[in-house]
């Protein structure tokens, strides 16, 4: 018995000392890593929780997910070592308990033996309680609570933007998932979002896509999909398709009275309805010039007119700063005059602007409307610094306009399907935005063009270039032909920077006209 006590006490002492050292090290490492992760997440949190309206914010989730996995791995390693030490003590206790006499009452007649039992249960087991409470579980859960994990609204917001991309570019589910496929459950959720937005044709196509990808591991059931397929077809007006999928659902569940009633209704309505729209085929025709321009459907007359426009090296009207380094000027359209300037900002300056902007990006708003689906981006007005001063001076040299009443540089990063519907940059204000200088800070693979629906012009983003136009005519009235829009980004990451220049200070640089036509 003495040897067993000695073995047990040695194990306990070893456990106390060694476990303290090991656990302290593991806890410090895990907590240190988790703290770094939490600080990172907290920084992200301070800028707002919305992700889908900025591809830059979505990109941050890659690093955050990596930190989550690494911290989770550290936590598991620490817990495994901790449990290993607990098992060694358990083994010692079990060996000691197995050596107890068959007649405990007889043994405990010895007061010393009774004392030793009391002390062991008191000291050793309290130690066990103390160390079992040192698990990292609560610490890890507490720290994990700070992680900036997207809300369901963010996920559904991204789904809504994907569906809007489908509408704009006339895409089927298999088109938009060509690079990255969705499983049945993910596609089902896409269908639900479309269904809730009354976009029944896209909902139907997503439910059909989900049905084709059902597996044994899918949580989505065939019954659910058949129900929504039938309902989507009914709401779209394709009654034969609604009846077909309703009948399939009834075959699966012959006792479903609700389906029987719906089928009876569909069959009754079928005889009264003459039209039967094709729910399987998207309508590729559109009378909306904004959407047509975004899809690259430019009128031949517009193309011919653009081909007659010119390029040249410009000195900004004889500006001394540009005499030895003229800028490349390309006339994109003549009336209203839209000019593109090439290579007016370096890659280094672009990266500086992005790095300054990233921590402060927040959802872009529309005047009088606030946050709206009409504008999907995040943006920030930057405070003046050396780089911004240089860019502002360059704009002043190129445009020959004063920057005294101009707004701070406004940097935008567009989100999933990021767009800005047709709008004007100026309002009927006393000191309106006389001109816009739009800098492209990235190329965009597909989509993301700046279009002018009234005149049929589409300008593709080109990194390092900028486009410039006057929002006001010389008589001070808004030029209605300057209505423009940002097309949805289909593939790529769109960064732009706006410099809005106001009327005040331009009296001698762009003199007013009394003519109604100017």
Helices and strands as residue ranges (DSSP letters): H 2-45, H 55-98, H 104-107, H 111-119, I 120-124, H 125-132, H 137-144, H 152-169, H 173-176, H 184-196, H 200-212, H 222-236, H 239-252, H 257-272, H 289-294, H 300-307, E 311-314, G 320-322, E 327-334, E 337-342, H 347-358, E 362-363, E 377-381, H 386-399, E 410-414, E 420-423, E 433-440, E 446-447, E 450-452, E 457-459, E 466-470, G 480-482, E 484-486, E 489-491, E 495-502
